[in-house]
Amino acid sequence: MPRFGGMGITADIATDWHAALAALAWQVDLGVGDVVLDAPLNRYELAEPVKPPLPEAQRPVEAVVAPPPKAATSAAAIAAAEAAAGNARTLEDLREALALYEHCELKRGARNLVFADGNPKARVLILGEAPGREEDLEGRPFVGRAGQLLDRMFAAIGLSRQSPDPGKALYITNVMPWRPPQNRDPSQDEIAMMRPFVQRHIALVDPEVVVVVGNTPLQAALNITGILRQRGHWAQAFGKPVLPMTHPAYLLRNPAAKREAWADLLSLQAKLRG
């Protein structure tokens, strides 16, 4: 059996490639970002004395190739997303289009594509932010502690992702299908390039109501942030009524906010009863 000694790896693991790979992944999940060298490294030490700069008139002229403007790169990524999403006729088509999309760097560091969970015929679609560690490992959204709380919250008003009855079912997906490193917030560019996929996803499921939980889906849906100000206030996006709510992870950190979340759930229940 492999043996872990603190943050190190024993000689037994060094002979086992698979165990060493698992140990490395384990350390990455712990947040290890740098390797400590055997000897100190002075990153401020200069290899040679710094020469004073030449007068501007004596400086050699060098050809500089400017990188493409960021806006142009983002526009190309969004255009590619719009084309890929627009060609999807089914949810399986959309999943395949996301799997083939190469413009989002988050894909390269993720273990799995986290597409969706629940009943695609549900009246209620929950739009979350991005996968975390557990979701990345399992390939399903909201399966960690926050997901367990989300299940309990919606069960309190008679809704479940496991229900075969569309009237009592949930369908759950995220703006970002890949886990950001260290669970950081997705950037505006990343949200923008995923928005066409989100829009097509909602169109294919065609729910009656969309619940956005957290700032990332709030920005994707309404192009605004400030979930604590917007929660509980119904809006319109993707051609659907949209209810912003705080993310279950926020409720785990701030239990007092569960009272407001319960008010939002009752508002959703009243909306569904029509």
C-alpha positions, 0 to 999 in steps of 0.5 A, spaced: 500 500 500 502 507 498 504 510 504 503 518 505 508 521 510 506 528 511 506 532 504 512 527 501 512 521 498 515 514 500 520 510 496 514 505 495 510 510 491 516 512 486 516 505 483 509 505 482 507 510 476 499 510 478 500 511 485 505 517 484 500 520 479 494 519 484 499 522 490 500 528 485 493 529 484 492 529 491 497 534 493 494 539 487 487 538 490 490 540 497 492 547 493 500 545 492 502 550 487 510 550 488 515 545 488 520 546 494 528 546 491 533 542 495 537 549 495 535 556 496 533 560 490 534 567 490 530 570 485 532 577 486 539 575 484 542 578 477 546 573 473 550 580 471 550 587 473 545 591 470 547 596 465 545 603 464 540 604 459 542 607 452 540 614 450 533 613 446 537 615 440 542 610 440 537 604 442 537 599 436 530 598 433 527 592 434 521 589 430 515 588 435 510 583 433 504 585 437 499 580 440 492 580 437 487 584 441 484 581 447 477 583 444 478 580 437 480 574 441 474 574 445 469 575 439 472 569 435 471 565 441 464 567 442 462 567 435 465 559 435 460 558 441 454 561 438 455 557 431 456 550 435 451 552 440 446 554 434 447 547 431 445 543 437 438 540 436 438 536 442 441 536 449 446 530 447 448 535 441 449 540 446 454 536 450 458 534 444 459 541 442 461 543 449 466 537 449 469 539 442 469 547 444 477 549 444 476 556 446 476 556 454 482 554 457 478 551 463 477 545 459 485 543 459 485 543 467 478 539 468 477 532 469 470 532 467 465 536 463 460 537 468 453 538 463 447 537 467 443 533 472 435 532 473 429 531 469 430 535 462 422 535 462 422 539 469 418 546 470 424 549 474 431 549 471 437 551 476 443 555 473 449 555 478 456 558 477 461 552 476 463 545 478 467 544 484 472 539 486 466 533 487 463 535 481 469 535 477 470 528 480 463 526 479 461 529 472 455 532 475 453 539 478 451 540 485 454 534 488 458 536 494 456 540 501 452 545 497 449 541 492 446 537 498 443 543 501 440 545 495 437 538 494 434 539 501 432 546 500 428 545 494 425 538 497 422 543 502 417 545 497 416 539 493 421 539 488 427 534 486 432 532 481 430 525 482 423 526 480 420 523 474 414 528 474 416 534 471 411 538 475 415 536 481 422 535 478 428 540 477 433 540 472 440 543 474 446 545 470 452 551 470 454 557 466 461 553 466 461 546 465 469 546 467 472 547 474 476 553 474 483 552 478 482 553 486 475 554 485 476 561 483 470 566 480 470 565 472 472 571 468 467 576 464 470 573 458 469 566 460 462 567 462 461 571 455 463 565 451 459 560 455 453 564 454 451 562 447 451 554 450 447 556 456 442 560 452 441 554 447 441 549 453 435 553 456 431 553 450 432 546 449 430 544 456 424 549 455 423 550 463 417 555 465 422 558 470 429 559 471 433 560 478 440 563 478 444 561 484 450 566 485 453 572 481 456 568 475 449 566 473 446 572 475 451 576 470 450 570 464 443 571 465 442 579 466 449 582 465 449 584 472 452 582 479 450 583 486 446 577 488 445 579 495 441 585 492 438 582 486 436 575 490 428 575 491 427 580 485 423 576 479 426 578 472 426 576 465 432 573 461 432 567 456 425 568 454 423 566 461 421 568 468 428 568 472 429 568 480 436 570 483 437 566 489 444 566 493 448 560 492 448 554 497 455 555 499 454 562 501 448 559 506 453 554 509 458 560 510 452 565 513 446 560 516 442 567 518 441 568 510 437 561 510 431 565 512 431 570 506 433 563 502 426 560 504 422 567 502 425 566 495 423 558 495 416 560 497 416 566 492 418 560 487 412 555 489 407 561 489 409 562 482 409 555 480 402 555 483 400 560 478 
